Amino acid sequence: MASSGNPIWNYFRRNESTATCIVCMKELSLGSSQPKNQTVSSIKKHLEKVHPSEYAAFHTLEQEYVQNKSQNVNLKRRAKRKRLKERKEALEGPREKKKPGRKPKIEKYSETEDMEQNNADTIEIIVHDPLEESELPSSIKVGKSEEDLSTSALEFKRHSVRPSDSALNKRIDKSILDLLVVDMLPFSTVEGEAFKRLNIGDPCRSTKYIPKSQRYYRNTLMPETYADVKKKVITSLEQAEWVTLATTDWIDSSKTYHIQVVSGHFLYDNQKHMVVLHMSPQTTSSPKANLLDLSRQFNILDKVHVNVTNAGDDQTIIEWFNVVQCSAFLLEKVIRESILLGDNIEILKRKCLSIADHFDNCPQSMINLHECQEICGLAEQTLLLDTHDSWTSTFLMWQRIYEQKPALELYTQQYGDLKIPSDYEWQQIEYLNSILKILYQAWLDINSDAACASLVIPLLTMLNAKFEPKTHDPPELAFMKQKLKQHLNVNFAFIHQTSFLIIATLLDPRFKMRYLTENQLASCHSEMKHNLRISLNLQDEETSINPSFNTLPPTNNYKFYNTSDLWEDHDSSTIIANNNSSEHIFLAFEQQLSFYLKEPLIARNGNIYQYWNLTPYEYLRKLAYKYLTAPPTSLCANETISSVATLYVERRLATLQNDDEDDKLLFMSCNIKLFNFEY
């Protein structure tokens, strides 16, 4: 902020975050409550528009103030330079003044003359590098004197590629292919004039690089890289104990292009990881990805236990895997059916969109709006456009327009070339924003990379409580809440009977039994014991008895003279030991579950995977690593998938590439980014 010597303060009285005009006693904002972020531009404009005579006097004083200030700054700089010069002379002594005239000529000696001059006083030690000698061709080594050999070696080093350079070439080739794959560039880029101007193969460099053709990158390096990336994906999945699949169809903003994505999610080293197993552009005739074949291809058929999807109508998948519906897909369906349908809402969307378009297409109108924002004490922000690809863009457009309501009303009064919402429509926007703001926060929670399936039941319980109509709510707002709540309960009714979600919520140390009932816990108790039996490779109770006692019933034809036979005693003792071991495990499981539920909840932002890594409840940990791998959504809003798919549609789809090549390209692009280019 300006100093107290600024002449503007002759006309204003400064407060903490505002300034009061001495002439008309109007209070104006300084832009911030923090002094370092405050500005006097708004009060200058007020003085100029409202009090012209005072502004003319201020303008004269301001010019004198700026001139005096610049002179003071120059004097301070000169004084500082003088002090530094005197301090340097005190330490090093006064410098000798150079005599005017030309500089003395420096005699230059050639490198050979200098070596001959020092030969009498120095001894030259020559060390032969065996690597360099082994690199010399036989035509250079045989029949050459030492002088000729050294000359030929220098020529060979200048025009050859050493083994170290070969490794460098591979690294450069890998980086170039990463560029082509991740940025979706055509392979002909490497032969373009702009790419050649990078001078990657400049012969003046100490290490030379041999440029490659587009055929090399397409036919040789890309298949090798695809194999390396796929091997990295398989190696990562081998480290997982359980894997969750998530299938979704990514759709662009114009709703023209569809890309099917199958991703795998697993826990390893206290962290949640994701890899892409399949990514393919879809047409009306394109077949859907076969999850069974994909699971066999990546060796995870015995590890996959659930599939999160927004279309659970494939009976084959239902028979092999548990299917959980995508929470984000259902939530968007609820919002569109309960809130964003109707002629009134559509008219409101069009009116707000026309306001945003008006300022987006007219720069001068945007400048005028910024002036109105400054007068109203609002931050200078542009209005957001509704992209029509998601309900979130509609909400953000309404939220920004409602924030700028005072500036829009002032703009309409001064310029009059804008049709803003009426008082009733402003009230509708306020009601819609109050509801959609809660849903937007819930949307961000379930679509975050750290979210897991344990979040679904607590989130729906919280939303039901938030949208319970209150006594002081206006009738229209109460009706919106009631309608939204009904659609939530209808579309998410399955969550309270889905054992997978109940157990995941129970094993989340942030929630435990807080959002569950005793009946839900009792209904899932047997499934938890069954999954623990699978994790520990224990036999089921029905098949735990030795089969020799069931398949051969005793008859009178056999006589047992010795009832304490050696083998019979051994088999019986083994069965008893196994039964006792199984009983001991389940007794310990019940005890650990009881102790776990009695512990206090951890913080809402706590790391649940670190908790289970450090906990002493080993049997519960086995179940947690299985149930907490699943995300709550099929990741249609994942940042990596969305960025790769969007780039593919913009740069690659119009070129009509080979379908199989494009599938591999999308697979590589996503996983290279997920692996942070380390594969």
C-alpha positions as CSV (number, residue, x, y, z in Angstrom):
1,M,0.0,0.0,0.0
2,A,1.1,3.6,-0.5
3,S,3.0,5.4,2.2
4,S,1.4,8.0,4.5
5,G,3.0,10.8,2.5
6,N,0.7,10.1,-0.5
7,P,-1.4,13.3,-1.1
8,I,-4.5,11.0,-1.6
9,W,-4.8,10.9,2.2
10,N,-5.4,14.7,2.3
11,Y,-8.9,13.8,1.0
12,F,-9.6,10.4,2.8
13,R,-9.4,9.1,6.4
14,R,-7.8,5.6,6.5
15,N,-9.5,2.8,8.5
16,E,-8.4,-0.8,8.9
17,S,-9.7,-2.1,5.5
18,T,-11.6,0.9,4.2
19,A,-11.2,4.6,3.6
20,T,-13.7,7.3,4.3
21,C,-14.1,10.3,1.9
22,I,-13.7,13.6,3.9
23,V,-15.8,15.4,1.3
24,C,-18.9,13.2,1.1
25,M,-18.2,10.8,4.1
26,K,-18.7,7.7,1.9
27,E,-16.8,4.6,3.0
28,L,-14.9,2.8,0.2
29,S,-13.0,-0.6,0.3
30,L,-9.2,-0.8,0.0
31,G,-9.5,-4.3,-1.5
32,S,-8.2,-6.3,1.5
33,S,-7.9,-6.4,5.3
34,Q,-4.1,-7.0,5.0
35,P,-2.1,-3.8,4.5
36,K,0.3,-5.4,2.0
37,N,-2.5,-6.3,-0.3
38,Q,-4.4,-2.9,-0.1
39,T,-4.7,-0.5,-3.0
40,V,-5.8,3.1,-3.5
41,S,-7.1,2.8,-7.0
42,S,-10.7,2.6,-6.0
43,I,-10.6,5.8,-3.9
44,K,-8.7,7.6,-6.7
45,K,-11.5,6.8,-9.1
46,H,-14.1,7.9,-6.6
47,L,-12.3,11.3,-6.3
48,E,-12.1,11.6,-10.0
49,K,-15.8,10.8,-10.8
50,V,-17.5,12.3,-7.8
51,H,-15.3,15.3,-6.8
52,P,-13.6,16.6,-10.0
53,S,-12.2,19.8,-8.5
54,E,-10.6,18.0,-5.6
55,Y,-9.2,15.5,-8.0
56,A,-7.5,18.2,-10.1
57,A,-5.8,19.6,-7.0
58,F,-4.8,16.1,-6.0
59,H,-3.4,15.3,-9.5
60,T,-1.0,18.3,-9.2
61,L,0.1,17.3,-5.8
62,E,0.6,13.7,-7.0
63,Q,2.9,14.7,-9.8
64,E,5.1,16.7,-7.4
65,Y,5.0,13.8,-4.9
66,V,6.2,11.2,-7.6
67,Q,8.9,13.5,-8.8
68,N,10.3,14.2,-5.3
69,K,10.1,10.5,-4.5
70,S,12.1,9.5,-7.6
71,Q,14.8,12.1,-6.7
72,N,15.0,10.8,-3.2
73,V,15.4,7.2,-4.5
74,N,18.3,8.3,-6.9
75,L,20.1,10.1,-4.0
76,K,19.8,7.0,-1.8
77,R,21.2,4.8,-4.6
78,R,24.2,7.2,-5.2
79,A,25.0,7.3,-1.5
80,K,24.8,3.5,-1.2
81,R,27.2,3.1,-4.2
82,K,29.6,5.6,-2.6
83,R,29.6,3.7,0.7
84,L,30.2,0.4,-1.0
85,K,33.1,1.9,-3.0
86,E,34.8,3.4,0.1
87,R,34.4,0.1,2.0
88,K,36.0,-1.9,-0.9
89,E,38.9,0.5,-1.1
90,A,39.5,0.3,2.6
91,L,39.8,-3.5,2.3
92,E,41.7,-3.8,-1.0
93,G,43.4,-0.5,-1.4
94,P,42.8,2.2,-4.0
95,R,42.7,0.9,-7.6
96,E,45.3,2.2,-10.1
97,K,43.8,4.5,-12.7
98,K,44.2,3.2,-16.2
99,K,46.2,5.3,-18.7
100,P,44.3,6.4,-21.7
101,G,45.3,4.7,-25.0
102,R,45.2,1.3,-26.7
103,K,45.5,-1.9,-24.8
104,P,48.9,-3.6,-24.9
105,K,49.2,-6.4,-27.5
106,I,49.3,-9.8,-26.0
107,E,51.6,-12.2,-27.8
108,K,49.9,-15.5,-28.6
109,Y,51.8,-18.7,-28.7
110,S,50.5,-21.8,-30.5
111,E,49.7,-24.9,-28.6
112,T,52.7,-26.8,-30.2
113,E,55.2,-24.1,-29.3
114,D,54.0,-24.1,-25.7
115,M,54.4,-27.9,-25.5
116,E,58.0,-27.7,-27.0
117,Q,59.0,-25.0,-24.5
118,N,57.9,-27.1,-21.6
119,N,59.3,-30.5,-22.8
120,A,62.7,-29.9,-21.3
121,D,61.2,-29.3,-17.8
122,T,58.4,-31.8,-17.7
123,I,58.0,-35.6,-18.2
124,E,54.9,-36.7,-20.2
125,I,53.2,-39.8,-18.9
126,I,51.0,-41.5,-21.5
127,V,48.2,-43.9,-20.3
128,H,46.5,-46.0,-22.9
129,D,42.8,-46.5,-22.3
130,P,42.0,-50.2,-23.1
131,L,38.4,-49.3,-23.9
132,E,39.5,-46.8,-26.5
133,E,42.0,-49.3,-28.0
134,S,39.4,-52.0,-28.2
135,E,37.1,-49.6,-30.0
136,L,39.7,-48.9,-32.7
137,P,39.3,-51.0,-35.9
138,S,42.0,-53.4,-36.9
139,S,42.9,-51.4,-39.9
140,I,44.0,-48.6,-37.6
141,K,45.9,-50.7,-35.1
142,V,48.0,-52.8,-37.5
143,G,51.0,-51.3,-39.4
144,K,50.8,-47.9,-37.9
145,S,53.4,-45.9,-36.0
146,E,52.6,-44.5,-32.6
147,E,52.1,-41.0,-34.1
148,D,49.8,-42.3,-36.8
149,L,47.9,-44.4,-34.3
150,S,47.2,-41.5,-32.1
151,T,46.0,-39.4,-35.1
152,S,43.8,-42.2,-36.3
153,A,42.4,-42.7,-32.9
154,L,41.4,-39.1,-32.7
155,E,39.7,-39.3,-36.1
156,F,37.9,-42.5,-35.0
157,K,36.7,-40.9,-31.7
158,R,35.5,-37.9,-33.6
159,H,33.3,-40.0,-36.0
160,S,32.3,-43.0,-33.9
161,V,29.8,-43.8,-31.2
162,R,31.2,-45.2,-27.9
163,P,29.3,-47.7,-25.7
164,S,28.4,-44.9,-23.3
165,D,26.9,-42.9,-26.2
166,S,24.9,-46.0,-27.2
167,A,23.2,-46.0,-23.7
168,L,22.6,-42.3,-24.1
169,N,21.0,-42.9,-27.5
170,K,18.6,-45.4,-25.9
171,R,17.6,-42.9,-23.2
172,I,17.0,-40.2,-25.8
173,D,15.0,-42.5,-28.0
174,K,12.9,-43.5,-25.0
175,S,12.3,-39.8,-24.1
176,I,11.3,-39.1,-27.7
177,L,8.8,-42.0,-27.8
178,D,7.4,-40.9,-24.5
179,L,6.8,-37.5,-26.0
180,L,5.1,-39.0,-29.1
181,V,2.9,-41.4,-27.0
182,V,1.9,-39.2,-24.1
183,D,1.3,-36.0,-26.2
184,M,-0.5,-38.0,-28.9
185,L,1.8,-36.7,-31.7
186,P,2.1,-38.4,-35.1
187,F,5.3,-40.4,-35.7
188,S,6.1,-38.1,-38.7
189,T,7.0,-35.4,-36.1
190,V,10.5,-36.8,-35.8
191,E,11.2,-36.0,-39.5
192,G,9.7,-32.5,-39.4
193,E,11.7,-29.4,-39.8
194,A,10.8,-28.0,-36.4
195,F,11.9,-31.2,-34.7
196,K,15.2,-31.2,-36.5
197,R,15.9,-27.6,-35.3
198,L,16.2,-29.1,-31.8
199,N,19.7,-30.3,-32.9
200,I,19.5,-33.4,-30.8
201,G,22.0,-35.0,-33.2
202,D,24.4,-32.0,-33.3
203,P,27.9,-33.2,-34.4
204,C,29.5,-30.5,-32.3
205,R,28.4,-32.1,-29.1
206,S,30.9,-34.2,-27.2
207,T,28.5,-37.2,-27.2
208,K,26.8,-37.8,-30.5
209,Y,23.2,-39.0,-31.1
210,I,22.1,-40.7,-34.2
211,P,18.6,-39.5,-35.3
212,K,16.0,-42.2,-36.1
213,S,13.3,-42.3,-38.7
214,Q,9.6,-42.5,-38.0
215,R,9.6,-46.1,-39.2
216,Y,12.0,-47.0,-36.4
217,Y,9.7,-45.5,-33.7
218,R,6.5,-47.0,-35.1
219,N,7.7,-50.5,-36.0
220,T,10.6,-51.2,-33.6
221,L,10.6,-49.0,-30.5
222,M,6.8,-48.7,-29.9
223,P,6.2,-52.6,-29.8
224,E,9.2,-52.9,-27.4
225,T,7.9,-50.0,-25.2
226,Y,4.4,-51.5,-25.2
227,A,5.8,-54.8,-24.0
228,D,7.8,-53.0,-21.3
229,V,4.8,-51.0,-20.0
230,K,2.6,-54.2,-20.0
231,K,5.3,-56.1,-18.1
232,K,5.4,-53.2,-15.6
233,V,1.6,-53.4,-15.1
234,I,1.7,-57.2,-14.6
235,T,4.6,-56.9,-12.1
236,S,2.7,-54.2,-10.2
237,L,-0.4,-56.4,-10.0
238,E,1.6,-59.4,-8.8
239,Q,2.4,-57.5,-5.6
240,A,-1.3,-57.1,-4.9
241,E,-3.3,-59.5,-2.8
242,W,-6.7,-58.3,-4.1
243,V,-7.7,-56.3,-7.1
244,T,-10.8,-54.3,-7.9
245,L,-11.8,-53.6,-11.4
246,A,-13.6,-50.4,-12.5
247,T,-15.2,-50.0,-15.9
248,T,-16.5,-46.8,-17.4
249,D,-17.3,-45.1,-20.7
250,W,-15.6,-41.7,-21.0
251,I,-17.6,-39.3,-23.2
252,D,-16.3,-36.0,-24.5
253,S,-18.1,-32.7,-24.0
254,S,-19.9,-32.9,-27.4
255,K,-21.2,-36.4,-26.5
256,T,-19.8,-37.6,-29.8
257,Y,-16.9,-39.9,-28.9
258,H,-16.9,-42.7,-26.4
259,I,-13.8,-44.4,-24.9
260,Q,-14.1,-47.5,-22.8
261,V,-11.7,-47.7,-19.8
262,V,-11.0,-50.7,-17.5
263,S,-8.7,-49.9,-14.6
264,G,-7.4,-52.0,-11.8
265,H,-7.0,-50.8,-8.2
266,F,-5.0,-52.5,-5.4
267,L,-3.1,-51.8,-2.2
268,Y,0.7,-52.1,-1.9
269,D,3.2,-50.7,0.6
270,N,0.5,-48.8,2.5
271,Q,-0.6,-46.9,-0.6
272,K,-3.5,-47.2,-3.1
273,H,-2.4,-47.8,-6.7
274,M,-4.2,-47.7,-10.1
275,V,-3.2,-49.1,-13.5
276,V,-5.2,-49.1,-16.7
277,L,-5.8,-52.6,-18.2
278,H,-7.8,-51.6,-21.3
279,M,-8.6,-48.3,-23.0
280,S,-10.3,-48.4,-26.4
281,P,-12.4,-46.0,-28.6
282,Q,-16.0,-47.2,-29.0
283,T,-18.3,-47.1,-32.0
284,T,-21.8,-48.6,-32.4
285,S,-20.2,-51.9,-33.7
286,S,-17.3,-52.1,-31.2
287,P,-17.5,-55.0,-28.7
288,K,-17.2,-54.3,-25.0
289,A,-14.1,-55.4,-23.2
290,N,-14.2,-58.9,-21.9
291,L,-13.3,-58.7,-18.2
292,L,-12.6,-62.4,-17.9
293,D,-10.1,-62.4,-20.8
294,L,-8.5,-59.3,-19.3
295,S,-8.2,-60.9,-15.9
296,R,-6.5,-64.0,-17.4
297,Q,-4.3,-61.8,-19.6
298,F,-2.9,-60.0,-16.6
299,N,-2.9,-63.0,-14.3
300,I,-5.4,-61.6,-11.8
301,L,-8.4,-63.8,-12.2
302,D,-8.1,-65.3,-8.7
303,K,-7.4,-61.8,-7.2
304,V,-10.4,-59.8,-8.7
305,H,-13.3,-59.8,-6.2
306,V,-15.5,-56.8,-7.3
307,N,-16.2,-54.7,-10.4
308,V,-17.4,-51.1,-10.0
309,T,-19.4,-50.0,-13.0
310,N,-22.2,-47.8,-14.2
311,A,-23.8,-50.6,-16.2
312,G,-24.3,-53.8,-14.3
313,D,-26.3,-55.7,-16.8
314,D,-23.7,-58.2,-18.0
315,Q,-24.8,-61.5,-16.6
316,T,-21.4,-63.1,-17.2
317,I,-19.6,-60.5,-15.1
318,I,-22.2,-60.9,-12.3
319,E,-21.6,-64.6,-12.2
320,W,-17.8,-64.2,-11.8
321,F,-17.5,-60.9,-9.8
322,N,-19.4,-58.9,-7.3
323,V,-20.8,-55.8,-9.1
324,V,-21.2,-52.4,-7.3
325,Q,-22.8,-49.5,-9.1
326,C,-20.9,-46.3,-9.6
327,S,-21.8,-43.8,-7.0
328,A,-20.9,-40.7,-9.1
329,F,-23.1,-42.0,-12.0
330,L,-26.1,-42.5,-9.6
331,L,-25.5,-39.1,-7.9
332,E,-25.5,-37.3,-11.2
333,K,-28.7,-39.1,-12.2
334,V,-30.4,-38.0,-9.0
335,I,-29.4,-34.4,-9.5
336,R,-30.6,-34.2,-13.1
337,E,-33.9,-35.9,-12.3
338,S,-34.8,-34.1,-9.1
339,I,-33.3,-30.6,-9.7
340,L,-32.2,-29.8,-13.2
341,L,-35.3,-30.9,-15.0
342,G,-38.1,-28.5,-15.9
343,D,-38.8,-25.5,-18.2
344,N,-38.0,-22.9,-15.5
345,I,-34.6,-24.4,-14.9
346,E,-33.8,-24.5,-18.6
347,I,-34.8,-20.8,-19.0
348,L,-32.6,-19.9,-16.1
349,K,-29.7,-21.8,-17.5
350,R,-30.0,-20.0,-20.9
351,K,-30.3,-16.6,-19.4
352,C,-27.2,-17.1,-17.2
353,L,-25.3,-18.6,-20.2
354,S,-26.2,-15.5,-22.3
355,I,-24.8,-13.2,-19.6
356,A,-21.5,-15.2,-19.5
357,D,-21.4,-15.2,-23.4
358,H,-21.9,-11.4,-23.5
359,F,-18.8,-10.7,-21.4
360,D,-16.8,-13.6,-23.0
361,N,-17.3,-12.2,-26.5
362,C,-16.9,-8.5,-25.8
363,P,-13.6,-7.4,-24.2
364,Q,-14.8,-3.8,-23.5
365,S,-17.8,-5.1,-21.6
366,M,-15.4,-7.2,-19.5
367,I,-13.3,-4.1,-18.7
368,N,-16.5,-2.2,-17.7
369,L,-17.5,-5.2,-15.5
370,H,-14.1,-5.1,-13.8
371,E,-14.6,-1.4,-12.9
372,C,-18.1,-2.2,-11.5
373,Q,-16.5,-5.1,-9.5
374,E,-13.9,-2.7,-8.1
375,I,-16.5,-0.1,-7.1
376,C,-18.6,-2.9,-5.4
377,G,-15.5,-4.2,-3.5
378,L,-15.6,-7.6,-5.3
379,A,-12.7,-9.5,-6.7
380,E,-12.0,-9.2,-10.4
381,Q,-13.3,-12.5,-11.8
382,T,-14.5,-13.6,-15.1
383,L,-17.9,-15.3,-15.5
384,L,-17.9,-19.1,-16.1
385,L,-19.6,-20.8,-19.1
386,D,-21.7,-23.9,-18.8
387,T,-20.0,-26.5,-20.9
388,H,-23.1,-28.8,-20.8
389,D,-20.9,-31.9,-20.2
390,S,-21.7,-32.2,-16.4
391,W,-24.0,-30.7,-13.9
392,T,-21.0,-29.3,-12.1
393,S,-20.3,-26.7,-14.8
394,T,-23.9,-25.5,-14.5
395,F,-23.5,-25.1,-10.7
396,L,-20.2,-23.2,-11.0
397,M,-21.8,-20.9,-13.6
398,W,-24.7,-20.1,-11.2
399,Q,-22.4,-19.7,-8.2
400,R,-20.1,-17.2,-10.0
401,I,-23.0,-15.2,-11.4
402,Y,-24.7,-15.0,-7.9
403,E,-21.4,-13.8,-6.4
404,Q,-21.2,-11.0,-8.9
405,K,-24.9,-10.0,-8.5
406,P,-24.0,-6.4,-7.2
407,A,-21.5,-5.8,-10.0
408,L,-24.0,-7.0,-12.6
409,E,-26.8,-4.8,-11.3
410,L,-24.4,-1.8,-11.3
411,Y,-23.3,-2.6,-14.8
412,T,-26.9,-2.7,-16.0
413,Q,-27.6,0.7,-14.4
414,Q,-24.6,2.3,-16.1
415,Y,-24.5,0.7,-19.5
416,G,-27.9,-1.0,-19.9
417,D,-26.9,-3.5,-22.6
418,L,-27.5,-6.6,-20.4
419,K,-30.6,-8.5,-19.4
420,I,-30.0,-9.9,-15.9
421,P,-32.3,-12.3,-13.9
422,S,-35.4,-10.9,-12.1
423,D,-35.7,-10.8,-8.4
424,Y,-37.6,-14.1,-8.5
425,E,-34.9,-15.7,-10.6
426,W,-32.2,-14.4,-8.3
427,Q,-34.0,-16.2,-5.5
428,Q,-34.2,-19.4,-7.5
429,I,-30.5,-19.3,-8.1
430,E,-29.9,-18.8,-4.4
431,Y,-32.0,-21.9,-3.5
432,L,-30.3,-23.9,-6.2
433,N,-26.8,-22.9,-5.1
434,S,-27.5,-23.7,-1.4
435,I,-28.4,-27.3,-2.5
436,L,-25.9,-27.9,-5.2
437,K,-23.0,-26.6,-3.1
438,I,-23.5,-29.5,-0.7
439,L,-23.8,-32.0,-3.6
440,Y,-20.7,-30.5,-5.2
441,Q,-18.6,-31.1,-2.1
442,A,-19.9,-34.7,-1.9
443,W,-19.1,-35.1,-5.6
444,L,-15.5,-34.0,-5.0
445,D,-15.2,-36.4,-2.1
446,I,-16.2,-39.5,-3.9
447,N,-14.2,-38.7,-7.1
448,S,-10.9,-38.0,-5.2
449,D,-8.0,-40.4,-5.8
450,A,-7.9,-41.3,-2.1
451,A,-11.7,-42.2,-1.9
452,C,-12.7,-45.8,-1.4
453,A,-16.0,-47.7,-1.2
454,S,-16.3,-47.2,2.6
455,L,-17.4,-43.6,1.9
456,V,-20.7,-44.4,0.2
457,I,-22.9,-45.2,3.2
458,P,-21.6,-42.4,5.4
459,L,-22.0,-39.9,2.5
460,L,-25.6,-40.9,1.8
461,T,-26.5,-40.8,5.5
462,M,-25.0,-37.3,5.7
463,L,-26.8,-36.1,2.6
464,N,-30.1,-37.4,3.9
465,A,-29.6,-35.4,7.1
466,K,-28.5,-32.2,5.2
467,F,-31.6,-32.3,3.0
468,E,-34.1,-32.8,5.8
469,P,-36.5,-29.8,5.4
470,K,-36.4,-27.3,8.3
471,T,-39.3,-25.3,9.8
472,H,-37.9,-22.0,8.7
473,D,-37.2,-23.1,5.0
474,P,-39.2,-21.3,2.3
475,P,-41.8,-23.6,0.7
476,E,-39.9,-23.8,-2.6
477,L,-36.6,-24.7,-0.9
478,A,-38.4,-27.3,1.3
479,F,-40.0,-28.8,-1.8
480,M,-36.6,-29.1,-3.6
481,K,-35.1,-30.8,-0.6
482,Q,-37.9,-33.3,-0.2
483,K,-37.8,-34.2,-3.9
484,L,-34.1,-34.6,-3.9
485,K,-34.2,-36.8,-0.7
486,Q,-36.8,-39.1,-2.3
487,H,-34.7,-39.6,-5.4
488,L,-31.6,-40.3,-3.3
489,N,-33.4,-43.0,-1.3
490,V,-34.8,-44.6,-4.4
491,N,-31.5,-44.7,-6.4
492,F,-29.3,-45.6,-3.4
493,A,-31.6,-48.1,-1.7
494,F,-29.2,-51.0,-2.5
495,I,-26.4,-49.7,-0.4
496,H,-28.0,-50.7,2.9
497,Q,-28.3,-54.3,1.7
498,T,-25.0,-54.6,-0.1
499,S,-22.7,-56.6,2.2
500,F,-19.6,-55.4,0.4
501,L,-20.3,-51.7,1.2
502,I,-21.3,-52.5,4.8
503,I,-18.1,-54.4,5.5
504,A,-16.0,-51.7,3.8
505,T,-17.6,-49.1,6.1
506,L,-17.1,-51.2,9.2
507,L,-13.4,-51.7,8.4
508,D,-12.8,-48.0,7.8
509,P,-11.4,-46.7,11.2
510,R,-12.9,-43.3,10.4
511,F,-16.5,-44.7,10.5
512,K,-16.8,-48.2,12.0
513,M,-20.3,-48.6,13.4
514,R,-21.2,-44.9,13.4
515,Y,-23.4,-45.1,10.2
516,L,-24.3,-48.8,10.6
517,T,-26.9,-50.8,12.6
518,E,-26.4,-54.0,14.6
519,N,-28.6,-55.8,12.2
520,Q,-26.3,-54.9,9.3
521,L,-23.3,-56.1,11.2
522,A,-25.0,-59.4,12.0
523,S,-26.0,-59.9,8.4
524,C,-22.4,-59.6,7.2
525,H,-20.8,-61.5,10.0
526,S,-20.8,-64.9,8.2
527,E,-19.5,-63.3,5.0
528,M,-16.5,-61.8,6.9
529,K,-15.7,-65.2,8.4
530,H,-16.0,-66.9,5.0
531,N,-13.6,-64.3,3.4
532,L,-11.2,-64.7,6.2
533,R,-11.2,-68.5,5.6
534,I,-10.4,-67.8,2.0
535,S,-7.6,-65.4,2.8
536,L,-6.0,-67.9,5.2
537,N,-6.6,-70.9,2.9
538,L,-8.6,-72.7,5.5
539,Q,-11.0,-75.5,4.5
540,D,-14.8,-75.0,4.9
541,E,-16.4,-76.6,7.9
542,E,-18.4,-79.0,5.7
543,T,-15.2,-80.3,4.0
544,S,-12.8,-80.1,6.9
545,I,-13.4,-83.8,8.0
546,N,-11.1,-86.4,6.5
547,P,-12.9,-87.9,3.4
548,S,-11.9,-91.5,4.3
549,F,-14.4,-91.4,7.2
550,N,-17.3,-90.5,4.8
551,T,-16.6,-92.4,1.6
552,L,-16.1,-95.8,3.2
553,P,-18.9,-96.7,5.7
554,P,-18.1,-99.4,8.2
555,T,-19.3,-102.9,7.4
556,N,-19.3,-106.2,9.3
557,N,-17.0,-107.8,6.7
558,Y,-14.0,-106.0,8.3
559,K,-12.7,-106.8,11.7
560,F,-10.6,-104.2,13.6
561,Y,-8.4,-106.1,16.0
562,N,-6.3,-103.2,17.0
563,T,-8.3,-100.0,17.6
564,S,-5.2,-97.9,18.2
565,D,-3.7,-98.3,14.8
566,L,-0.7,-96.0,14.0
567,W,-2.2,-94.3,10.9
568,E,-5.7,-94.0,12.4
569,D,-4.3,-92.3,15.5
570,H,-2.3,-89.9,13.3
571,D,-5.3,-89.0,11.1
572,S,-7.6,-88.4,14.1
573,S,-5.0,-86.2,15.9
574,T,-4.5,-84.2,12.7
575,I,-8.2,-83.5,12.3
576,I,-8.6,-82.5,15.9
577,A,-5.5,-80.2,15.6
578,N,-6.9,-78.6,12.4
579,N,-10.3,-78.0,14.0
580,N,-8.8,-76.6,17.1
581,S,-6.6,-74.3,14.9
582,S,-9.6,-73.1,12.9
583,E,-11.6,-72.5,16.1
584,H,-8.7,-70.6,17.6
585,I,-8.4,-68.3,14.6
586,F,-12.1,-67.4,14.6
587,L,-12.1,-66.9,18.3
588,A,-9.2,-64.5,17.9
589,F,-11.0,-62.8,15.0
590,E,-14.1,-62.2,17.2
591,Q,-11.9,-60.8,20.0
592,Q,-10.0,-58.5,17.6
593,L,-13.3,-57.3,16.1
594,S,-14.6,-56.5,19.6
595,F,-11.4,-54.6,20.6
596,Y,-11.4,-52.7,17.2
597,L,-15.0,-51.5,17.6
598,K,-14.2,-50.2,21.1
599,E,-11.4,-48.0,19.9
600,P,-12.1,-44.3,19.2
601,L,-12.4,-43.2,15.6
602,I,-9.4,-41.7,13.8
603,A,-9.5,-38.3,12.2
604,R,-11.6,-37.8,9.1
605,N,-8.5,-37.0,7.1
606,G,-6.5,-39.8,8.6
607,N,-4.6,-42.4,6.5
608,I,-6.6,-45.6,6.8
609,Y,-4.0,-47.7,5.0
610,Q,-1.3,-46.6,7.4
611,Y,-3.6,-47.4,10.3
612,W,-4.1,-51.0,9.1
613,N,-0.4,-51.4,8.4
614,L,0.4,-50.6,12.1
615,T,-2.6,-52.2,13.8
616,P,-2.1,-55.5,15.8
617,Y,-5.4,-56.9,14.4
618,E,-3.9,-59.2,11.8
619,Y,-7.1,-61.0,10.8
620,L,-9.0,-57.8,10.4
621,R,-6.1,-56.5,8.3
622,K,-6.6,-59.4,5.9
623,L,-10.2,-58.3,5.3
624,A,-9.4,-54.6,5.2
625,Y,-6.8,-55.1,2.4
626,K,-9.6,-56.7,0.4
627,Y,-12.6,-54.4,1.0
628,L,-10.8,-51.1,1.1
629,T,-9.3,-51.5,-2.4
630,A,-12.5,-50.6,-4.3
631,P,-13.1,-47.0,-5.3
632,P,-16.7,-45.6,-4.9
633,T,-16.9,-44.7,-8.6
634,S,-15.8,-46.1,-11.9
635,L,-13.4,-43.1,-12.1
636,C,-15.1,-41.4,-15.1
637,A,-13.7,-38.1,-13.6
638,N,-10.2,-39.3,-13.0
639,E,-7.7,-36.6,-14.1
640,T,-5.2,-38.9,-15.9
641,I,-7.9,-40.8,-17.8
642,S,-9.8,-37.6,-18.8
643,S,-6.6,-35.7,-19.9
644,V,-5.4,-38.7,-22.1
645,A,-8.9,-39.2,-23.6
646,T,-9.4,-35.5,-24.3
647,L,-6.0,-35.3,-26.0
648,Y,-6.7,-38.4,-28.0
649,V,-10.0,-36.9,-29.4
650,E,-8.3,-33.6,-30.2
651,R,-5.1,-34.9,-31.9
652,R,-5.5,-38.5,-32.8
653,L,-9.0,-39.5,-33.6
654,A,-9.4,-37.3,-36.7
655,T,-6.4,-39.0,-38.3
656,L,-8.2,-42.4,-38.5
657,Q,-5.3,-44.4,-37.1
658,N,-5.3,-48.2,-36.8
659,D,-7.7,-49.4,-34.1
660,D,-5.3,-51.9,-32.5
661,E,-2.5,-49.3,-32.6
662,D,-4.7,-46.7,-30.9
663,D,-5.7,-49.2,-28.2
664,K,-2.0,-49.7,-27.4
665,L,-1.3,-46.0,-27.6
666,L,-4.0,-45.2,-25.1
667,F,-2.9,-48.0,-22.8
668,M,0.7,-46.8,-22.9
669,S,-0.1,-43.1,-22.5
670,C,-2.2,-43.7,-19.4
671,N,0.2,-46.1,-17.7
672,I,3.3,-44.1,-18.5
673,K,1.8,-41.1,-16.8
674,L,0.6,-43.2,-13.8
675,F,4.1,-44.7,-13.5
676,N,5.6,-41.2,-13.7
677,F,7.6,-42.2,-16.8
678,E,9.4,-44.9,-14.9
679,Y,8.9,-48.3,-16.5
